[in-house]
Each structure stands twice: as C-alpha cells, then as structure tokens.
C-alpha cells in the first residue's frame, strides 16, 4: 500500500518510499505532490518543508521563488503588502533608510540648524535631498518637485546648470 506524501513534501517517482521537503522559496500546498511550486512574487517560504507562502510586509518585496523578503533600498519604497519589486522615489522626494513604505517630500527635509531650508531632488531614486544655497539673497526659493532654485529672482536649473540673469556666481554660493 502506497502512502501519499504530506503537504510541504513531494516525490518525483511513483512508488517511492521517501518524501522530500520542498526547498525554501517553494511549497507543496497539497498532499501527493510530485513537485514543489515556487512562491509567487511578493510572497516567501522561509524554511524547507513549507506548505504556505507568506506575503511580504509593506517596505519589503520578493521575487518569485524567494525565501526572504528584501527591504526596499534607500531611495525607494514599497507601499503595499505582497510586492514583487520596490519603486524609486519620484523627483522631489527621498527615502534615506532601507525598508521604507513611503518617500518623504524634500520640502520637509531639514538638516540640523536649518531655519529656511531649500532642498530638492532633481532625479528619481534619491536617498537624500540636495541643498540650494544662495549668497547675499533673502529672496530664495526652491521648487523641490523640479530642482529649480531661485535666488533674488534669478534662477539656476539644478539639473542642466542653465542660468538666467546677470552673473549668477555672485548669487549662487553652491549646490551642496
């Protein structure tokens, strides 16, 4: 009399007397399986012999067949449970720690001692915001969504470096 392999195990050969545990990242959800199936993207089985794939938490993701959920890299985020990939932070936003479930806006970015911050992120996937610093100008603004800094009505596009107005080097101290 043959005995079927239990869920979480399989046998490839009919009439075999041994059942094998599924490897991490794969499962056998039902008894009498002849193969293990990879967990779908966004779900994992961490140990050998699993019969269930578990969804990754927000802030983490997994490719199909994974045995661990990977934290979103700095500069990216994972908003939903069960994600198969992370998403880069959009222009104007940043994420400075792994495992983020959302990105923060550069207009809220403050460094110690700042009272009137002017920060931007001119490309997606930033793990910090860049500072727009004006020299001898109290009329400074920074469009954090586009990376355009304005100093006293003059401006410099932080991505292309294009300038408008008189000698802007007198007005732009630096882009740190």
N, C-alpha and C positions, 0 to 999 in steps of 0.2 A: 504494500500500500504506500502510495506517494503522499508526502505531506507538502503542502504549498508553502513557499517562503512567505514570511510575515511582511507586512508593510514595512518599508525602510530597508528591506533587503531584496536581493534578486538572485536568480541563477540563469545562466545563459544556455545551459544544456538540460534538455528534458531527461528526467530520471536521475539527475544529480542528487547526491546525498548531502551536499553542503550549500548553504546560502551565504552570500557575500553582502556585507554592509555597503550601502551607497556611499561614495566619497563626499566630503564636504563640498557644498555648491550644487549637489544633485540630490534627488529624492526618488523614492518608490512609494507613491501615495497609496497604492492598493496591494493587497496580498497577491502572490503568484506572479509577480512582475518578472519579465525576462531581461529588463534593462532599467537603468536609472535615467531619469529625465533631469536636465539642467533647470535650476531655478530661473524664472524669467527675470529680466532686468528689473531692478528696484526691489528685489527680494533675495534672501540668502538662506542657506542652511549652514550653520557654523560647524557642525560636528558630523562625523561619519555616522551612518545609520539613521539619518533624519527621514521623517515621512512628511514633513511640512516645511514649506519655505516661509520665512517671516519677512514682512515688509521693513524696509529701511526707514528710519525716522527722518523727519524734516532736518535739513542740514547735512544729510548723508545720502549717498547713492551707491548703486551697484550695477555692474554689467551682468548680463545673463551668465549663469554658471558660477557666480561669485560665492565665496564662503564668508566674506566680511563686507560690511557697509563702510564705504570710504568717506571721510569728512570732505565737504566742499573745500577746495583750495582757497587761500586768501585771494581776494579779487573776484570771487564767485560766490554763488549761494545755491541752496536747494530749498524751495519753499514748501513743497508737498511731500507727504509720506509716499514711499514707493517709487522714487525717482530712479531712472537709469543713467542720468548724467547731471552734472552741475551746469549752471548758467552763469555766464560772465556778468558782472555788474555793468549797468549801462553807463554811458557818458554822463558825468555829473554825480556819480555815486561810487562808493567804495566799500570794501569789506576787508578788515585788517586781521581777522582771525579765521583759522580753519573751522569748518563746521557751521558756518553762518546760514540762517534760514531766510535772511533778507539783507539787502545792502543799505547803507546809510547815505544820506544826501551830503554832498560836500559843503553845502551852505550851512550845515550844522557842525562841521569839522572845526575843532578848536585845539590849538596847542597851548601848553601851559603859559599863562601870562597874556594871551590874546584878548583884546577887548573889542576889536572890529575886524574879524577875520575876513580874508579874501582868498578863498580856496576854490579850486576847480579840478576836474578830471577830464582831460581832453580826449581820452580813449577809453574803450570798454576794458574791463578786467583789472582795474586798479586796486591795489591794496592800501593805498593812501591817497590823499589829495595833495595837489601841488599848490604852493602859495604864490599869489600875485602881489608883489610888493612895489609900491610907488614911492618915489623920492620927492620930497617937498610938495606933496599934494594931499589935501584933506578930502578932496572930492573924488575918492577912489571907489570903484565898484568892480565886481567880478560876476560875470554871468556863468555860474557854476555848471549849467547844463551844456554850454558850448565851449567853455575855456577861453572866453574873450574877457580880457582885463581892460578897464578904462581908468585912466588917471587924468584928472582935471580936464575931461572932455576929449583927451587924446586916447588912442587905443592901440593895443597890440594883440593880434591873434596869436594865442599861445601855441597853437599847433603849427601854423605856417610861418610865424615870425613876421608877417606883414605888418607894416606900421603906417600910420597916417598922422599928419600934423608936422609941427616943427621938430627939431632934433629931440627925438623921444628918449635918447640915452640920458638926458638931463632929468627926465621924469620917471623912467623905469630904473629902479635900483637893481632889481634882479628878479629872476623867476627861480625860486628855490625848489 
